[in-house]
Amino acid sequence: MAINRFPEEGGPGGPEAEEVPLRGYAVLTGTYLTATALFALGFRRSGRTLPARVPPWDVLLLGTATYKVSRLLARDKITSLVRAPFTRRTGTAGANEVMDEPRGHGLRRATGELLACPFCLAAWVGTSLVCGYAVAPRATRLAACGLSAVTVSDWLQYAWSATQERAEG
């Protein structure tokens, strides 16, 4: 499977064609699916049962935690060390966030695209949290609660800053 080129703008194969690392995407997708299948198989063999239902509050809690972890991995300055082999810094985005873009070719580029995108990471993080919830719901709820508290704190910081800016004119 060759690396396809899709134009950013204009017709096919235009001067600004962007590399699409299809093999890298295939490896990452295969990794995700394999990990999920191995978890499901291991869970089934353990004899555990899945919860009959997931309360809406747990869905909200896991969703908020997924948001925060995805954002921390993709945009936080401190987690740059995770992204650095696959991305390059392009700027800052306020609130201690940075903007990175993927670099390299093939799997390296595909991994950089994943790690620089909080929306892309959300599926991986959400799946991990749901797997944790299936195995250890109390511990996962506790961890998700801490991450959700940080998310609420972030929003309060933004609200305070906006209020302060308005007050100072």
SEFI-323377 format. One line per field, with one value per residue (C-alpha): x, y, z; residue in one letter; residue number from 1. Coordinates in nm, 4 decimals, decimal comma, padded with zeros to 6 digits, always signed. Example, Ala and Ser with C-alpha at 12.3 -4.5 7.8 and 13.67 -1.06 7.14 Angstrom:
2
px <- c(+01,2300  +01,3670) .
py <- c(-00,4500  -00,1060) .
pz <- c(+00,7800  +00,7140) .
aa <- c(A  S) .
i <- c(1  2) .
//
This chain:
169
px <- c(+00,0000  +00,1593  +00,1374  -00,1389  -00,1216  -00,4292  -00,4287  -00,4853  -00,6441  -00,6943  -00,7120  -00,5583  -00,1814  -00,1673  +00,1461  +00,0339  -00,0358  -00,0256  +00,1127  -00,1445  +00,0333  -00,2174  +00,0154  +00,0717  -00,3033  -00,3454  -00,0864  -00,2472  -00,5967  -00,4755  -00,3096  -00,6283  -00,8476  -00,6041  -00,5731  -00,9503  -01,0043  -00,7378  -00,9006  -01,2434  -01,1042  -00,9192  -01,2222  -01,4435  -01,1955  -01,1735  -01,5361  -01,6310  -01,9540  -02,0110  -02,2294  -02,5973  -02,6097  -02,3846  -02,5458  -02,5649  -02,3463  -02,0703  -02,0964  -02,0633  -01,7734  -01,5902  -01,6616  -01,5212  -01,2131  -01,1670  -01,1798  -00,9176  -00,6737  -00,7014  -00,6352  -00,3424  -00,1781  -00,2305  -00,1777  -00,0079  +00,3500  +00,4538  +00,3426  +00,5511  +00,8049  +00,5517  +00,4792  +00,8329  +00,9525  +00,6486  +00,5673  +00,7228  +00,6073  +00,4317  +00,3122  +00,1272  -00,2454  -00,2786  -00,3631  -00,0336  -00,1285  +00,0897  +00,0243  +00,2198  +00,2126  +00,3081  +00,6470  +00,8177  +00,6626  +00,4639  +00,3968  +00,5870  +00,3648  +00,0458  +00,1441  +00,2171  -00,1268  -00,2846  -00,0852  -00,1413  -00,5200  -00,7285  -01,0313  -00,8340  -00,6964  -01,0414  -01,1386  -00,8245  -00,8533  -01,2283  -01,1835  -00,9096  -01,1279  -01,4245  -01,1999  -01,0816  -01,4425  -01,5295  -01,2416  -01,2272  -01,5249  -01,4548  -01,0891  -01,1739  -01,4517  -01,2070  -00,9435  -01,2094  -01,3402  -00,9966  -00,9595  -01,3117  -01,2341  -00,9383  -01,1691  -01,4164  -01,1257  -01,0070  -01,3506  -01,3656  -01,0214  -01,1477  -01,4637  -01,2607  -01,0200  -01,3085  -01,4820  -01,1607  -01,0975  -01,4501  -01,4150  -01,0832  -01,2327) .
py <- c(+00,0000  +00,3209  +00,6462  +00,8448  +01,2138  +01,4277  +01,7956  +02,0483  +02,2718  +02,2422  +01,9359  +01,5905  +01,5936  +01,9713  +02,1527  +02,1533  +01,7791  +01,6496  +01,3104  +01,0742  +00,7928  +00,5152  +00,2377  +00,4260  +00,4668  +00,0943  +00,0082  +00,2419  +00,1156  -00,2427  -00,1677  -00,0114  -00,2979  -00,5644  -00,4081  -00,3769  -00,7363  -00,8679  -00,6810  -00,8211  -01,1744  -01,1456  -00,9965  -01,2784  -01,5459  -01,3910  -01,4824  -01,1261  -00,9811  -00,6433  -00,3993  -00,4372  -00,0611  +00,2392  +00,5223  +00,8554  +01,0205  +00,7687  +00,8395  +01,2127  +01,1488  +00,9261  +01,1736  +01,4647  +01,2628  +01,1565  +01,5210  +01,6203  +01,3356  +01,3846  +01,7552  +01,6973  +01,4483  +01,6535  +02,0105  +02,0380  +02,1695  +01,9046  +01,6162  +01,7500  +01,4811  +01,2186  +01,4013  +01,5250  +01,2231  +01,2570  +01,6297  +01,9737  +02,2802  +02,5420  +02,7810  +02,8363  +02,8432  +03,0109  +02,8495  +02,6595  +02,4815  +02,4399  +02,3630  +02,0808  +01,9446  +01,5948  +01,5357  +01,2616  +01,0019  +00,6816  +00,5512  +00,8391  +01,0949  +00,9005  +00,8796  +01,2525  +01,3214  +01,1097  +01,2673  +01,6261  +01,5895  +01,5778  +01,4662  +01,1753  +01,0735  +01,0786  +00,7417  +00,5789  +00,7437  +00,6819  +00,3151  +00,2829  +00,4409  +00,2212  -00,0875  +00,0318  +00,0878  -00,2712  -00,4154  -00,1772  +00,0602  +00,2183  +00,2940  +00,4204  +00,6414  +00,7849  +00,8604  +01,0040  +01,2148  +01,3695  +01,4442  +01,5851  +01,8089  +01,9495  +02,0120  +02,2017  +02,3970  +02,4899  +02,6236  +02,8222  +02,9691  +03,0759  +03,2246  +03,4132  +03,5495  +03,6630  +03,8290  +04,0008  +04,1283  +04,2721  +04,4373  +04,5975  +04,7203) .
pz <- c(+00,0000  -00,1150  +00,0703  -00,0934  -00,1540  -00,1192  -00,2057  +00,0681  -00,1952  -00,5660  -00,7870  -00,7305  -00,7062  -00,6819  -00,5695  -00,2060  -00,1835  +00,1735  +00,2665  +00,4157  +00,6000  +00,5318  +00,6516  +00,9753  +01,0181  +00,9528  +01,2198  +01,4749  +01,3960  +01,4208  +01,7533  +01,8902  +01,7707  +01,8914  +02,2366  +02,2656  +02,1504  +02,3897  +02,6755  +02,5857  +02,5588  +02,8892  +03,0584  +02,9336  +03,0407  +03,3872  +03,4497  +03,5370  +03,4140  +03,2605  +03,4486  +03,3597  +03,3048  +03,3394  +03,5353  +03,3484  +03,6138  +03,5442  +03,1712  +03,2450  +03,4823  +03,2319  +02,9517  +03,1489  +03,2453  +02,8818  +02,7766  +03,0332  +02,9665  +02,5897  +02,6294  +02,8672  +02,6318  +02,3168  +02,4372  +02,7770  +02,7916  +03,0432  +02,8201  +02,5313  +02,6122  +02,4987  +02,1718  +02,0968  +01,8938  +01,6658  +01,6538  +01,6381  +01,8283  +01,6171  +01,8859  +02,2083  +02,2681  +02,6065  +02,9399  +02,9355  +02,6122  +02,3070  +01,9428  +01,7824  +01,4293  +01,3175  +01,1605  +00,9709  +00,7453  +00,7763  +01,1265  +01,2879  +01,1147  +01,1887  +01,5565  +01,5569  +01,4118  +01,6852  +01,9685  +01,8537  +01,8306  +02,1501  +01,9473  +01,8000  +02,1393  +02,2978  +02,1470  +02,2865  +02,6272  +02,6523  +02,5653  +02,8276  +03,0942  +03,0037  +03,0245  +03,3640  +03,4669  +03,3692  +03,5745  +03,8704  +03,8693  +04,2082  +04,1322  +03,7851  +03,9213  +04,1753  +03,9111  +03,6783  +03,9650  +04,0156  +03,6446  +03,6300  +03,9270  +03,7325  +03,4346  +03,6544  +03,8017  +03,4527  +03,3617  +03,6862  +03,6080  +03,2646  +03,4178  +03,6784  +03,4162  +03,1943  +03,4903  +03,5948  +03,2404  +03,2222  +03,5632  +03,4702  +03,1461) .
aa <- c(M  A  I  N  R  F  P  E  E  G  G  P  G  G  P  E  A  E  E  V  P  L  R  G  Y  A  V  L  T  G  T  Y  L  T  A  T  A  L  F  A  L  G  F  R  R  S  G  R  T  L  P  A  R  V  P  P  W  D  V  L  L  L  G  T  A  T  Y  K  V  S  R  L  L  A  R  D  K  I  T  S  L  V  R  A  P  F  T  R  R  T  G  T  A  G  A  N  E  V  M  D  E  P  R  G  H  G  L  R  R  A  T  G  E  L  L  A  C  P  F  C  L  A  A  W  V  G  T  S  L  V  C  G  Y  A  V  A  P  R  A  T  R  L  A  A  C  G  L  S  A  V  T  V  S  D  W  L  Q  Y  A  W  S  A  T  Q  E  R  A  E  G) .
i <- c(1  2  3  4  5  6  7  8  9  10  11  12  13  14  15  16  17  18  19  20  21  22  23  24  25  26  27  28  29  30  31  32  33  34  35  36  37  38  39  40  41  42  43  44  45  46  47  48  49  50  51  52  53  54  55  56  57  58  59  60  61  62  63  64  65  66  67  68  69  70  71  72  73  74  75  76  77  78  79  80  81  82  83  84  85  86  87  88  89  90  91  92  93  94  95  96  97  98  99  100  101  102  103  104  105  106  107  108  109  110  111  112  113  114  115  116  117  118  119  120  121  122  123  124  125  126  127  128  129  130  131  132  133  134  135  136  137  138  139  140  141  142  143  144  145  146  147  148  149  150  151  152  153  154  155  156  157  158  159  160  161  162  163  164  165  166  167  168  169) .
//
